[in-house]
Amino acid sequence: MRKSIGIGIMLAAVLLLAACKEQIDVSARYVFTDRTIADYLSAHEQYSEYMKMVDVMHVSPVSNTTFRQLFSEDIW
């Protein structure tokens, strides 16, 4: 009984370790170099009131993250 439990644990460990290997395709990486949503909205006067609101609105009651941070690179 103990031997079969030991073999089961070893088999599970081998399977878990083998399953953790991941091959990431590095040829598809992308670096964002254009304007963010916040950049676009800030550049247009007609969105100024909206941007004021976005500056103070939090994503959730338990987060200090504002919507402006989500629209820009500030959070990263």
The first five atom37 places (N, CA, C, CB, O) and aatype in JSON, in Angstrom:
{
  "aatype": [12, 1, 11, 15, 9, 7, 9, 7, 9, 12, 10, 0, 0, 19, 10, 10, 10, 0, 0, 4, 11, 6, 5, 9, 3, 19, 15, 0, 1, 18, 19, 13, 16, 3, 1, 16, 9, 0, 3, 18, 10, 15, 0, 8, 6, 5, 18, 15, 6, 18, 12, 11, 12, 19, 3, 19, 12, 8, 19, 15, 14, 19, 15, 2, 16, 16, 13, 1, 5, 10, 13, 15, 6, 3, 9, 17],
  "atom_mask": [
    [1, 1, 1, 1, 1],
    [1, 1, 1, 1, 1],
    [1, 1, 1, 1, 1],
    [1, 1, 1, 1, 1],
    [1, 1, 1, 1, 1],
    [1, 1, 1, 0, 1],
    [1, 1, 1, 1, 1],
    [1, 1, 1, 0, 1],
    [1, 1, 1, 1, 1],
    [1, 1, 1, 1, 1],
    [1, 1, 1, 1, 1],
    [1, 1, 1, 1, 1],
    [1, 1, 1, 1, 1],
    [1, 1, 1, 1, 1],
    [1, 1, 1, 1, 1],
    [1, 1, 1, 1, 1],
    [1, 1, 1, 1, 1],
    [1, 1, 1, 1, 1],
    [1, 1, 1, 1, 1],
    [1, 1, 1, 1, 1],
    [1, 1, 1, 1, 1],
    [1, 1, 1, 1, 1],
    [1, 1, 1, 1, 1],
    [1, 1, 1, 1, 1],
    [1, 1, 1, 1, 1],
    [1, 1, 1, 1, 1],
    [1, 1, 1, 1, 1],
    [1, 1, 1, 1, 1],
    [1, 1, 1, 1, 1],
    [1, 1, 1, 1, 1],
    [1, 1, 1, 1, 1],
    [1, 1, 1, 1, 1],
    [1, 1, 1, 1, 1],
    [1, 1, 1, 1, 1],
    [1, 1, 1, 1, 1],
    [1, 1, 1, 1, 1],
    [1, 1, 1, 1, 1],
    [1, 1, 1, 1, 1],
    [1, 1, 1, 1, 1],
    [1, 1, 1, 1, 1],
    [1, 1, 1, 1, 1],
    [1, 1, 1, 1, 1],
    [1, 1, 1, 1, 1],
    [1, 1, 1, 1, 1],
    [1, 1, 1, 1, 1],
    [1, 1, 1, 1, 1],
    [1, 1, 1, 1, 1],
    [1, 1, 1, 1, 1],
    [1, 1, 1, 1, 1],
    [1, 1, 1, 1, 1],
    [1, 1, 1, 1, 1],
    [1, 1, 1, 1, 1],
    [1, 1, 1, 1, 1],
    [1, 1, 1, 1, 1],
    [1, 1, 1, 1, 1],
    [1, 1, 1, 1, 1],
    [1, 1, 1, 1, 1],
    [1, 1, 1, 1, 1],
    [1, 1, 1, 1, 1],
    [1, 1, 1, 1, 1],
    [1, 1, 1, 1, 1],
    [1, 1, 1, 1, 1],
    [1, 1, 1, 1, 1],
    [1, 1, 1, 1, 1],
    [1, 1, 1, 1, 1],
    [1, 1, 1, 1, 1],
    [1, 1, 1, 1, 1],
    [1, 1, 1, 1, 1],
    [1, 1, 1, 1, 1],
    [1, 1, 1, 1, 1],
    [1, 1, 1, 1, 1],
    [1, 1, 1, 1, 1],
    [1, 1, 1, 1, 1],
    [1, 1, 1, 1, 1],
    [1, 1, 1, 1, 1],
    [1, 1, 1, 1, 1]
  ],
  "atom_positions": [
    [[0.82, -1.2, 0.0], [0.0, 0.0, 0.0], [0.87, 1.27, 0.0], [-0.94, 0.0, 1.22], [0.64, 2.18, -0.79]],
    [[1.87, 1.3, 0.89], [2.75, 2.47, 0.98], [3.55, 2.63, -0.31], [3.7, 2.34, 2.18], [3.82, 3.75, -0.75]],
    [[3.94, 1.49, -0.9], [4.74, 1.54, -2.12], [3.92, 2.14, -3.26], [5.24, 0.12, -2.5], [4.45, 2.93, -4.05]],
    [[2.65, 1.78, -3.37], [1.81, 2.31, -4.46], [1.52, 3.8, -4.25], [0.49, 1.52, -4.55], [1.39, 4.54, -5.22]],
    [[1.41, 4.24, -3.01], [1.21, 5.67, -2.72], [2.47, 6.44, -3.1], [0.85, 5.9, -1.22], [2.4, 7.52, -3.69]],
    [[3.63, 5.89, -2.76], [4.89, 6.52, -3.11], [5.08, 6.62, -4.62], [0.0, 0.0, 0.0], [5.54, 7.65, -5.12]],
    [[4.74, 5.57, -5.32], [4.85, 5.58, -6.78], [3.86, 6.58, -7.36], [4.58, 4.16, -7.37], [4.19, 7.28, -8.33]],
    [[2.68, 6.66, -6.8], [1.67, 7.63, -7.26], [2.15, 9.07, -7.07], [0.0, 0.0, 0.0], [1.96, 9.91, -7.95]],
    [[2.75, 9.34, -5.93], [3.27, 10.69, -5.66], [4.41, 11.01, -6.61], [3.74, 10.81, -4.18], [4.47, 12.12, -7.14]],
    [[5.3, 10.09, -6.83], [6.4, 10.32, -7.75], [5.9, 10.53, -9.18], [7.38, 9.15, -7.71], [6.41, 11.4, -9.89]],
    [[4.92, 9.75, -9.59], [4.35, 9.9, -10.93], [3.68, 11.26, -11.08], [3.35, 8.78, -11.21], [3.82, 11.91, -12.11]],
    [[2.94, 11.69, -10.05], [2.29, 12.99, -10.08], [3.33, 14.12, -10.16], [1.39, 13.18, -8.84], [3.13, 15.09, -10.89]],
    [[4.42, 13.99, -9.4], [5.47, 15.01, -9.42], [6.13, 15.09, -10.79], [6.53, 14.72, -8.36], [6.4, 16.19, -11.28]],
    [[6.38, 13.95, -11.41], [6.99, 13.94, -12.74], [6.05, 14.58, -13.75], [7.34, 12.5, -13.18], [6.49, 15.36, -14.59]],
    [[4.77, 14.26, -13.68], [3.79, 14.84, -14.6], [3.67, 16.35, -14.41], [2.43, 14.17, -14.41], [3.57, 17.09, -15.38]],
    [[3.67, 16.79, -13.17], [3.58, 18.23, -12.9], [4.8, 18.98, -13.42], [3.41, 18.48, -11.4], [4.68, 20.05, -14.0]],
    [[5.97, 18.42, -13.21], [7.19, 19.06, -13.67], [7.27, 19.07, -15.2], [8.42, 18.36, -13.08], [7.74, 20.04, -15.8]],
    [[6.82, 18.01, -15.82], [6.85, 17.94, -17.28], [5.82, 18.89, -17.88], [6.58, 16.5, -17.76], [6.04, 19.42, -18.97]],
    [[4.72, 19.11, -17.2], [3.65, 19.97, -17.71], [4.01, 21.44, -17.59], [2.34, 19.7, -16.98], [3.36, 22.27, -18.23]],
    [[5.01, 21.8, -16.8], [5.35, 23.2, -16.59], [6.21, 23.79, -17.69], [6.06, 23.35, -15.29], [6.42, 25.0, -17.72]],
    [[6.69, 22.99, -18.59], [7.53, 23.49, -19.67], [6.66, 24.17, -20.71], [8.37, 22.35, -20.31], [5.64, 23.63, -21.13]],
    [[7.07, 25.35, -21.1], [6.29, 26.13, -22.06], [7.23, 26.74, -23.09], [5.46, 27.23, -21.36], [8.24, 27.35, -22.73]],
    [[6.92, 26.57, -24.34], [7.71, 27.16, -25.42], [6.99, 28.42, -25.88], [7.91, 26.15, -26.6], [5.91, 28.34, -26.46]],
    [[7.59, 29.58, -25.64], [6.99, 30.85, -26.01], [7.57, 31.3, -27.34], [7.22, 31.92, -24.91], [8.79, 31.35, -27.52]],
    [[6.69, 31.63, -28.28], [7.12, 32.11, -29.59], [7.53, 33.57, -29.46], [5.98, 31.94, -30.65], [6.68, 34.45, -29.38]],
    [[8.84, 33.82, -29.45], [9.34, 35.19, -29.27], [9.27, 36.01, -30.55], [10.77, 35.15, -28.77], [9.48, 37.22, -30.5]],
    [[8.99, 35.4, -31.67], [8.91, 36.15, -32.92], [7.65, 37.0, -32.99], [8.95, 35.21, -34.09], [7.57, 37.92, -33.82]],
    [[6.66, 36.72, -32.15], [5.4, 37.45, -32.2], [5.31, 38.55, -31.14], [4.24, 36.49, -32.02], [4.23, 39.07, -30.89]],
    [[6.42, 38.91, -30.53], [6.39, 39.97, -29.51], [6.18, 41.32, -30.16], [7.7, 39.98, -28.69], [6.59, 41.56, -31.29]],
    [[5.53, 42.22, -29.4], [5.19, 43.53, -29.94], [5.4, 44.58, -28.86], [3.73, 43.56, -30.45], [5.0, 44.38, -27.71]],
    [[6.01, 45.68, -29.21], [6.19, 46.8, -28.29], [5.34, 47.96, -28.8], [7.71, 47.22, -28.18], [5.49, 48.41, -29.93]],
    [[4.44, 48.43, -27.95], [3.54, 49.51, -28.33], [4.3, 50.83, -28.37], [2.36, 49.6, -27.35], [4.91, 51.23, -27.38]],
    [[4.26, 51.52, -29.52], [4.99, 52.77, -29.67], [4.09, 53.93, -30.08], [6.1, 52.61, -30.68], [4.57, 55.05, -30.25]],
    [[2.81, 53.68, -30.24], [1.89, 54.71, -30.69], [1.24, 55.4, -29.49], [0.81, 54.11, -31.62], [1.67, 55.21, -28.35]],
    [[0.22, 56.19, -29.74], [-0.47, 56.9, -28.66], [-1.43, 55.98, -27.92], [-1.23, 58.11, -29.21], [-2.01, 55.07, -28.51]],
    [[-1.59, 56.24, -26.63], [-2.58, 55.51, -25.83], [-3.92, 56.21, -25.96], [-2.14, 55.42, -24.34], [-4.02, 57.29, -26.55]],
    [[-4.96, 55.6, -25.4], [-6.29, 56.21, -25.39], [-6.24, 57.54, -24.66], [-7.33, 55.27, -24.74], [-6.83, 58.53, -25.11]],
    [[-5.54, 57.57, -23.53], [-5.42, 58.81, -22.75], [-4.73, 59.91, -23.55], [-4.66, 58.55, -21.44], [-5.13, 61.07, -23.49]],
    [[-3.7, 59.56, -24.3], [-3.02, 60.55, -25.14], [-3.98, 61.14, -26.17], [-1.82, 59.91, -25.85], [-4.01, 62.35, -26.38]],
    [[-4.74, 60.28, -26.81], [-5.67, 60.74, -27.84], [-6.74, 61.66, -27.25], [-6.34, 59.53, -28.53], [-7.01, 62.74, -27.79]],
    [[-7.34, 61.23, -26.14], [-8.41, 62.03, -25.53], [-7.89, 63.35, -24.99], [-9.09, 61.24, -24.41], [-8.58, 64.37, -25.07]],
    [[-6.7, 63.35, -24.44], [-6.11, 64.58, -23.9], [-5.77, 65.58, -25.01], [-4.86, 64.26, -23.09], [-5.75, 66.78, -24.78]],
    [[-5.5, 65.08, -26.19], [-5.12, 65.95, -27.31], [-6.31, 66.64, -27.95], [-4.38, 65.13, -28.36], [-6.13, 67.55, -28.76]],
    [[-7.53, 66.23, -27.61], [-8.74, 66.79, -28.21], [-9.58, 67.49, -27.13], [-9.56, 65.69, -28.92], [-10.03, 66.86, -26.18]],
    [[-9.77, 68.78, -27.3], [-10.47, 69.61, -26.32], [-11.88, 69.1, -26.02], [-10.54, 71.04, -26.82], [-12.35, 69.23, -24.88]],
    [[-12.56, 68.54, -27.0], [-13.94, 68.11, -26.78], [-14.05, 66.97, -25.76], [-14.55, 67.67, -28.1], [-15.15, 66.66, -25.29]],
    [[-12.93, 66.33, -25.41], [-12.94, 65.25, -24.42], [-12.41, 65.69, -23.06], [-12.13, 64.08, -24.94], [-12.18, 64.84, -22.2]],
    [[-12.2, 66.98, -22.84], [-11.58, 67.45, -21.6], [-12.43, 67.13, -20.37], [-11.35, 68.95, -21.68], [-11.89, 66.73, -19.34]],
    [[-13.73, 67.3, -20.46], [-14.61, 66.98, -19.31], [-14.57, 65.47, -19.01], [-16.07, 67.43, -19.59], [-14.55, 65.06, -17.85]],
    [[-14.57, 64.7, -20.04], [-14.49, 63.25, -19.88], [-13.18, 62.86, -19.18], [-14.59, 62.54, -21.25], [-13.17, 62.0, -18.3]],
    [[-12.07, 63.49, -19.59], [-10.79, 63.17, -18.98], [-10.73, 63.6, -17.52], [-9.68, 63.83, -19.76], [-10.08, 62.93, -16.72]],
    [[-11.39, 64.7, -17.17], [-11.45, 65.1, -15.76], [-12.15, 64.03, -14.94], [-12.18, 66.46, -15.6], [-11.73, 63.7, -13.83]],
    [[-13.23, 63.49, -15.49], [-13.98, 62.45, -14.8], [-13.15, 61.17, -14.68], [-15.31, 62.16, -15.54], [-13.15, 60.52, -13.63]],
    [[-12.45, 60.81, -15.72], [-11.63, 59.61, -15.74], [-10.48, 59.71, -14.74], [-11.09, 59.36, -17.15], [-10.03, 58.7, -14.21]],
    [[-9.99, 60.92, -14.49], [-8.9, 61.13, -13.54], [-9.29, 60.78, -12.11], [-8.43, 62.56, -13.6], [-8.43, 60.36, -11.33]],
    [[-10.55, 60.94, -11.76], [-10.96, 60.73, -10.37], [-11.73, 59.44, -10.13], [-11.79, 61.88, -9.92], [-11.89, 59.02, -8.98]],
    [[-12.21, 58.81, -11.18], [-12.98, 57.57, -11.03], [-12.06, 56.38, -10.8], [-13.86, 57.32, -12.27], [-11.11, 56.16, -11.56]],
    [[-12.35, 55.61, -9.76], [-11.57, 54.41, -9.47], [-12.23, 53.2, -10.12], [-11.43, 54.19, -7.94], [-13.45, 53.15, -10.29]],
    [[-11.42, 52.24, -10.47], [-11.9, 51.04, -11.16], [-12.84, 50.25, -10.27], [-10.73, 50.17, -11.6], [-13.84, 49.71, -10.74]],
    [[-12.51, 50.17, -8.98], [-13.37, 49.46, -8.03], [-13.18, 50.08, -6.65], [-13.05, 47.93, -8.02], [-12.21, 50.8, -6.41]],
    [[-14.09, 49.8, -5.74], [-13.96, 50.35, -4.38], [-12.71, 49.87, -3.63], [-15.18, 49.99, -3.58], [-12.27, 50.54, -2.7]],
    [[-12.16, 48.74, -4.02], [-11.0, 48.21, -3.31], [-9.68, 48.52, -4.02], [-11.15, 46.71, -3.14], [-8.63, 48.03, -3.61]],
    [[-9.72, 49.32, -5.08], [-8.52, 49.61, -5.86], [-8.24, 51.11, -5.89], [-8.67, 49.09, -7.28], [-9.17, 51.92, -5.9]],
    [[-6.98, 51.47, -5.89], [-6.59, 52.86, -6.06], [-6.34, 53.2, -7.52], [-5.36, 53.16, -5.24], [-6.0, 54.34, -7.84]],
    [[-6.5, 52.23, -8.39], [-6.28, 52.43, -9.82], [-7.42, 53.25, -10.42], [-6.15, 51.08, -10.54], [-8.6, 52.94, -10.22]],
    [[-7.06, 54.3, -11.15], [-8.08, 55.11, -11.82], [-8.24, 54.64, -13.27], [-7.71, 56.62, -11.77], [-7.39, 53.93, -13.8]],
    [[-9.33, 55.06, -13.87], [-9.55, 54.7, -15.27], [-8.49, 55.34, -16.17], [-10.94, 55.13, -15.71], [-8.13, 54.76, -17.19]],
    [[-8.01, 56.5, -15.8], [-6.96, 57.13, -16.61], [-5.72, 56.25, -16.65], [-6.6, 58.52, -16.05], [-5.07, 56.15, -17.69]],
    [[-5.39, 55.62, -15.54], [-4.24, 54.73, -15.53], [-4.45, 53.55, -16.48], [-3.98, 54.22, -14.11], [-3.5, 53.09, -17.11]],
    [[-5.68, 53.07, -16.58], [-5.94, 51.99, -17.5], [-5.83, 52.44, -18.95], [-7.31, 51.42, -17.24], [-5.46, 51.66, -19.83]],
    [[-6.15, 53.7, -19.2], [-6.11, 54.25, -20.57], [-4.71, 54.69, -20.97], [-7.07, 55.42, -20.68], [-4.49, 55.06, -22.13]],
    [[-3.78, 54.67, -20.06], [-2.44, 55.17, -20.36], [-1.4, 54.13, -19.93], [-2.18, 56.54, -19.67], [-1.74, 53.03, -19.51]],
    [[-0.17, 54.51, -20.03], [0.93, 53.62, -19.65], [1.32, 53.79, -18.19], [2.13, 53.87, -20.54], [2.26, 53.13, -17.73]],
    [[0.64, 54.64, -17.44], [1.02, 54.95, -16.07], [1.01, 53.73, -15.15], [0.11, 56.01, -15.52], [1.8, 53.66, -14.21]],
    [[0.13, 52.81, -15.4], [-0.01, 51.66, -14.51], [1.09, 50.63, -14.72], [-1.36, 51.02, -14.69], [1.4, 49.87, -13.8]],
    [[1.65, 50.58, -15.88], [2.66, 49.57, -16.19], [4.01, 50.06, -15.78], [2.66, 49.21, -17.66], [5.0, 49.35, -15.96]]
  ]
}
